[in-house]
């Protein structure tokens, strides 16, 4: 309607969304550092280079920077040793843990807040039994068994092996049970009914980010089957906490499956694969097109991802710094700050390299016309 192509919308949508979540994350670190008695040197809006110093209060410089994306907090001693007893490396390990955990915690709180708000303003829900509904094909991965058999997005599965099947879980169970076998699947496409033969892949044959057939599926209900439901504050809050917790559990399970998949080729990678900022931008743009409710829901999920991923015990991430502090608490011996800084610097370089590689893959997929989320 506004004449934006998808690349323009991706940039317009992802910058404020990720910028807001990063700012919230850094605000958590800032507030916890002040609470724990860590000396904060600077709290910046956006990323350097610095545009202007806004003001200074209680020894903290508040700055506005040229790259309008998120923010940062600079604490004394982060880059090595510091004689100041209030420098980050010099405070008690448990205080450092609180400071480092506060950023991810704020992201999780933000997700709860967004989900709660959505439940209060109203969400569209289907009040029937989802397992009693047919299953619709929502996406098909290129060159997958489903694509080679001619399956298309929008097709509705009526039967498998001439047996009527309803419910997403039932369809997945049948497909997994017959991996490696040719299956006759009856589909409804518009007013037509057709049958295709497709062979679900064995676990060791499944590429990263896909499933046995290479499709994403969901319940086949229409707009007339859902209605707007609004919840009171306390019930909305309970549902917001539950949805955030479910997202955390699913993300952790996916990370575990991804890790195990690297070790054992027989274990398929989690559906959806791995994507970077470019893929996130494309997905954000799609949700922005669908409406503000979908965009807010995606923003909450991104906030969960940002919080959980930062808690991974990887150098340069909050989880890596927490691991160093826990090690110091258990061993009762201080790790030289300059050595810890070197480890985090090495981790940061590796993370940047991985981000560049993932971004290159994202751009390649975009140029090739592949969807940001592969078929499942």
C-alpha positions as CSV (number, residue, x, y, z in Angstrom):
1,X,0.0,0.0,0.0
2,X,2.9,2.3,0.8
3,X,5.0,1.2,-2.1
4,X,7.7,-0.5,0.1
5,X,9.4,-3.6,-1.2
6,X,10.2,-6.4,1.3
7,X,13.8,-5.3,1.8
8,X,12.7,-1.7,2.7
9,X,10.1,-3.1,5.1
10,X,12.5,-5.5,6.6
11,X,14.9,-2.7,7.5
12,X,12.1,-0.4,8.8
13,X,10.6,-3.2,10.9
14,X,13.7,-4.8,12.3
15,X,15.6,-1.7,13.4
16,X,13.1,-0.4,16.0
17,X,12.2,-4.0,17.2
18,X,15.8,-5.2,17.8
19,X,16.9,-1.7,18.8
20,X,14.2,-1.6,21.5
21,X,15.1,-5.1,22.8
22,X,18.8,-4.4,22.9
23,X,18.1,-1.1,24.8
24,X,16.0,-3.0,27.3
25,X,18.7,-5.6,27.7
26,X,21.4,-2.9,28.4
27,X,19.1,-1.0,30.7
28,X,18.9,-4.2,32.8
29,X,22.7,-4.2,33.1
30,X,22.8,-0.5,34.0
31,X,20.1,-0.7,36.7
32,X,21.7,-3.8,38.3
33,X,25.2,-2.3,38.1
34,X,24.0,0.8,40.0
35,X,22.2,-1.4,42.5
36,X,25.2,-3.7,43.1
37,X,27.6,-0.8,43.6
38,X,29.5,-1.2,40.3
39,X,30.8,2.1,38.9
40,X,29.1,2.9,35.6
41,X,31.1,5.2,33.3
42,X,28.6,5.7,30.5
43,X,25.1,4.8,29.4
44,X,24.7,5.3,25.7
45,X,21.6,5.6,23.5
46,X,22.6,4.0,20.2
47,X,26.1,2.8,19.3
48,X,29.3,4.9,18.9
49,X,30.7,7.0,17.5
50,X,29.4,9.5,20.0
51,X,27.2,12.3,18.7
52,X,26.7,14.3,21.8
53,X,27.0,14.1,25.6
54,X,23.5,14.7,26.9
55,X,24.3,15.2,30.6
56,X,26.3,13.7,33.5
57,X,24.8,12.6,36.8
58,X,26.3,10.7,39.7
59,X,29.5,10.1,37.7
60,X,27.6,8.6,34.8
61,X,27.8,10.1,31.3
62,X,24.6,9.8,29.3
63,X,25.4,10.0,25.6
64,X,23.6,10.0,22.3
65,X,25.4,8.1,19.5
66,X,25.4,8.2,15.8
67,X,24.2,4.6,15.2
68,X,20.5,4.7,16.4
69,X,20.3,1.0,17.3
70,X,19.7,-0.1,20.9
71,X,22.2,1.2,23.5
72,X,25.1,0.2,25.7
73,X,26.5,0.5,29.2
74,X,30.2,0.9,29.9
75,X,31.3,-0.2,33.4
76,X,34.7,0.4,35.0
77,X,37.1,-2.5,34.6
78,X,35.2,-4.4,31.8
79,X,38.3,-4.4,29.6
80,X,40.7,-5.6,32.2
81,X,41.9,-4.9,35.7
82,X,41.1,-1.6,37.5
83,X,42.3,-0.3,40.8
84,X,38.8,1.0,41.6
85,X,37.2,-1.3,44.2
86,X,33.9,-0.6,42.5
87,X,35.1,-1.8,39.1
88,X,33.2,-4.8,37.7
89,X,36.0,-7.3,38.1
90,X,36.7,-6.2,41.7
91,X,33.2,-6.6,43.2
92,X,32.1,-9.9,44.7
93,X,31.3,-12.7,42.2
94,X,27.7,-12.9,43.2
95,X,27.3,-9.2,42.5
96,X,28.8,-9.7,39.0
97,X,26.3,-12.5,38.4
98,X,23.4,-10.2,39.3
99,X,24.7,-7.5,36.9
100,X,25.3,-10.0,34.0
101,X,22.0,-11.8,34.5
102,X,20.0,-8.6,34.7
103,X,20.1,-8.0,30.9
104,X,18.6,-11.4,30.0
105,X,16.1,-11.1,32.9
106,X,14.9,-7.8,31.5
107,X,14.3,-9.4,28.1
108,X,12.2,-12.2,29.7
109,X,10.2,-9.6,31.7
110,X,9.7,-7.6,28.5
111,X,8.3,-10.8,26.8
112,X,5.9,-11.3,29.8
113,X,4.8,-7.7,29.5
114,X,4.2,-7.9,25.8
115,X,2.3,-11.2,26.0
116,X,0.2,-9.9,28.9
117,X,-0.7,-6.8,26.9
118,X,-1.7,-8.9,23.9
119,X,-4.0,-11.0,26.1
120,X,-5.5,-7.9,27.6
121,X,-6.2,-6.1,24.3
122,X,-7.4,-9.3,22.8
123,X,-6.1,-12.3,20.8
124,X,-7.8,-14.3,18.1
125,X,-8.4,-17.9,19.3
126,X,-10.0,-21.1,18.1
127,X,-12.1,-22.5,20.9
128,X,-12.6,-25.9,19.4
129,X,-10.4,-29.1,19.5
130,X,-7.4,-28.5,17.2
131,X,-6.8,-32.2,17.0
132,X,-10.2,-32.5,15.3
133,X,-9.2,-30.2,12.4
134,X,-7.6,-31.1,9.1
135,X,-4.0,-30.1,8.6
136,X,-2.9,-27.4,6.1
137,X,0.5,-27.1,4.4
138,X,1.8,-23.7,5.4
139,X,5.3,-23.9,3.7
140,X,7.3,-26.2,1.4
141,X,11.1,-26.2,1.4
142,X,12.7,-26.1,-2.0
143,X,14.0,-29.5,-3.3
144,X,12.4,-31.3,-0.4
145,X,10.5,-34.6,-0.9
146,X,7.2,-32.6,-0.7
147,X,8.3,-30.1,-3.3
148,X,9.4,-32.9,-5.6
149,X,6.0,-34.6,-5.2
150,X,4.2,-31.3,-6.2
151,X,2.9,-30.4,-2.7
152,X,2.0,-26.7,-2.5
153,X,1.4,-24.2,0.3
154,X,-2.3,-24.1,1.0
155,X,-2.9,-27.8,0.4
156,X,-5.0,-29.5,3.0
157,X,-4.1,-33.1,4.1
158,X,-7.3,-35.3,3.9
159,X,-5.8,-38.7,4.3
160,X,-2.5,-40.6,4.6
161,X,-2.4,-44.2,3.2
162,X,-6.1,-43.9,2.5
163,X,-6.8,-43.3,6.2
164,X,-8.4,-40.0,7.3
165,X,-6.1,-38.1,9.6
166,X,-6.8,-35.0,11.7
167,X,-4.6,-32.9,14.0
168,X,-1.0,-31.7,13.5
169,X,0.4,-34.1,16.1
170,X,-1.2,-37.1,14.4
171,X,0.2,-36.1,11.0
172,X,3.7,-35.7,12.4
173,X,3.4,-39.1,14.3
174,X,2.4,-41.0,11.1
175,X,5.1,-39.4,9.0
176,X,7.8,-40.1,11.5
177,X,6.6,-43.7,11.9
178,X,6.9,-44.3,8.1
179,X,10.3,-42.6,7.5
180,X,12.0,-44.1,4.4
181,X,8.7,-45.5,3.0
182,X,6.7,-44.1,0.1
183,X,3.4,-42.7,1.4
184,X,0.2,-41.9,-0.5
185,X,-1.1,-38.6,0.8
186,X,-4.5,-37.3,-0.3
187,X,-4.7,-33.5,-0.6
188,X,-7.4,-30.9,-1.1
189,X,-6.3,-28.0,-3.3
190,X,-9.1,-25.5,-3.8
191,X,-12.0,-27.5,-5.2
192,X,-9.8,-30.4,-6.4
193,X,-8.7,-33.6,-4.6
194,X,-5.5,-35.2,-5.6
195,X,-3.1,-37.9,-4.3
196,X,0.7,-37.6,-4.2
197,X,3.3,-40.2,-3.3
198,X,6.1,-38.9,-1.1
199,X,8.9,-40.6,0.8
200,X,9.6,-39.0,4.3
201,X,13.4,-38.7,4.8
202,X,15.2,-40.8,7.4
203,X,16.7,-38.7,10.3
204,X,20.2,-38.8,8.9
205,X,18.9,-37.5,5.5
206,X,17.2,-34.4,6.9
207,X,19.0,-31.2,6.2
208,X,19.3,-28.5,8.8
209,X,16.1,-26.6,9.5
210,X,13.7,-29.0,7.9
211,X,11.6,-32.0,8.7
212,X,11.1,-35.4,7.1
213,X,8.9,-34.0,4.3
214,X,10.2,-30.5,4.2
215,X,6.9,-28.8,5.0
216,X,5.5,-26.6,7.7
217,X,2.0,-27.6,8.8
218,X,-0.8,-26.1,10.9
219,X,-4.5,-26.6,11.7
220,X,-6.8,-25.8,8.8
221,X,-9.3,-23.3,10.2
222,X,-10.6,-20.2,8.6
223,X,-11.2,-16.6,9.8
224,X,-14.8,-17.5,10.6
225,X,-13.6,-20.1,13.1
226,X,-11.7,-17.7,15.4
227,X,-12.9,-14.9,17.5
228,X,-11.3,-12.1,19.6
229,X,-10.9,-13.0,23.3
230,X,-9.9,-10.4,25.9
231,X,-8.6,-11.4,29.4
232,X,-8.5,-9.5,32.7
233,X,-5.2,-8.4,34.0
234,X,-4.4,-11.3,36.4
235,X,-5.4,-14.0,33.9
236,X,-3.6,-12.2,31.1
237,X,-0.5,-12.0,33.3
238,X,-0.7,-15.7,34.1
239,X,-1.0,-16.6,30.5
240,X,1.8,-14.2,29.6
241,X,4.1,-15.9,32.1
242,X,3.0,-19.3,30.8
243,X,3.6,-18.3,27.1
244,X,7.1,-16.9,28.0
245,X,8.0,-20.1,29.9
246,X,6.8,-22.2,27.0
247,X,8.9,-20.2,24.6
248,X,12.0,-20.6,26.9
249,X,11.5,-24.4,27.1
250,X,11.1,-24.7,23.3
251,X,14.1,-22.6,22.6
252,X,16.3,-24.6,25.0
253,X,15.0,-27.8,23.6
254,X,15.9,-26.6,20.1
255,X,19.4,-25.5,21.2
256,X,20.0,-29.0,22.8
257,X,18.8,-30.7,19.6
258,X,21.0,-28.4,17.5
259,X,24.0,-29.3,19.7
260,X,23.3,-33.0,19.6
261,X,22.8,-32.8,15.9
262,X,26.3,-31.5,15.5
263,X,27.6,-34.5,17.4
264,X,25.4,-37.2,15.9
265,X,24.3,-37.0,12.2
266,X,21.4,-39.3,13.0
267,X,19.7,-36.6,15.0
268,X,17.9,-34.0,12.7
269,X,18.5,-30.3,13.4
270,X,15.6,-28.4,14.9
271,X,12.9,-27.1,12.5
272,X,13.6,-23.6,11.3
273,X,17.4,-23.9,11.2
274,X,19.7,-21.1,12.1
275,X,19.2,-17.5,11.0
276,X,20.9,-14.2,11.6
277,X,19.9,-10.5,11.5
278,X,19.0,-10.6,7.8
279,X,16.6,-13.6,8.3
280,X,15.2,-11.9,11.4
281,X,14.6,-8.8,9.4
282,X,12.8,-10.7,6.7
283,X,10.6,-12.5,9.2
284,X,9.9,-9.3,11.1
285,X,8.8,-7.7,7.8
286,X,6.4,-10.5,7.1
287,X,4.8,-10.2,10.6
288,X,4.6,-6.4,10.1
289,X,2.6,-7.0,7.0
290,X,0.3,-9.4,8.8
291,X,-0.6,-6.8,11.5
292,X,0.5,-5.3,14.8
293,X,-0.7,-8.3,16.9
294,X,1.6,-10.7,14.9
295,X,4.5,-8.2,15.1
296,X,4.1,-7.8,18.9
297,X,4.0,-11.5,19.4
298,X,7.1,-11.9,17.3
299,X,8.8,-9.1,19.2
300,X,8.1,-11.0,22.5
301,X,9.5,-14.2,21.0
302,X,12.6,-12.3,19.9
303,X,13.0,-10.9,23.4
304,X,12.9,-14.5,24.8
305,X,15.6,-15.5,22.2
306,X,17.8,-12.6,23.1
307,X,17.5,-13.3,26.8
308,X,18.1,-17.1,26.6
309,X,20.9,-16.9,24.0
310,X,22.8,-14.4,26.1
311,X,22.8,-16.8,29.0
312,X,24.7,-19.5,27.0
313,X,28.0,-20.2,28.7
314,X,30.0,-18.8,25.8
315,X,32.8,-16.2,26.2
316,X,31.8,-12.6,25.5
317,X,28.2,-13.4,26.3
318,X,26.5,-12.7,29.6
319,X,26.5,-16.5,30.3
320,X,30.2,-16.7,29.7
321,X,30.9,-14.0,32.3
322,X,28.5,-15.6,34.7
323,X,30.4,-18.9,34.3
324,X,33.7,-17.1,35.2
325,X,32.1,-15.6,38.3
326,X,30.6,-19.0,39.4
327,X,34.0,-20.6,38.9
328,X,35.6,-18.0,41.1
329,X,32.9,-18.6,43.8
330,X,33.4,-22.4,43.8
331,X,37.3,-22.3,43.6
332,X,37.5,-19.3,46.0
333,X,40.4,-18.1,43.8
334,X,40.2,-14.9,41.7
335,X,40.7,-15.3,38.0
336,X,43.1,-12.6,36.8
337,X,40.8,-10.0,35.1
338,X,43.3,-9.5,32.2
339,X,43.1,-13.2,31.4
340,X,39.3,-13.3,31.5
341,X,39.3,-10.2,29.2
342,X,41.4,-12.1,26.7
343,X,39.1,-15.1,26.8
344,X,36.1,-12.9,26.2
345,X,37.9,-11.0,23.4
346,X,38.6,-14.4,21.7
347,X,35.0,-15.4,22.1
348,X,33.8,-12.1,20.7
349,X,36.0,-12.6,17.6
350,X,34.6,-16.1,17.0
351,X,31.0,-14.8,17.5
352,X,31.6,-12.0,15.0
353,X,33.0,-14.6,12.5
354,X,29.9,-16.8,13.0
355,X,27.6,-13.8,12.5
356,X,29.3,-12.9,9.3
357,X,29.0,-16.5,8.0
358,X,25.3,-16.7,9.0
359,X,24.6,-13.3,7.4
360,X,26.3,-14.4,4.2
361,X,24.0,-17.5,4.2
362,X,21.0,-15.4,4.9
363,X,21.7,-13.0,2.0
364,X,22.4,-16.0,-0.3
365,X,19.1,-17.5,0.6
366,X,17.4,-14.1,0.0
367,X,18.9,-13.7,-3.4
368,X,18.0,-17.3,-4.3
369,X,14.4,-16.5,-3.3
370,X,14.3,-19.0,-0.5
371,X,12.0,-18.2,2.5
372,X,13.6,-17.0,5.8
373,X,12.0,-20.0,7.5
374,X,12.6,-23.3,5.7
375,X,9.8,-25.9,5.5
376,X,9.6,-28.0,8.6
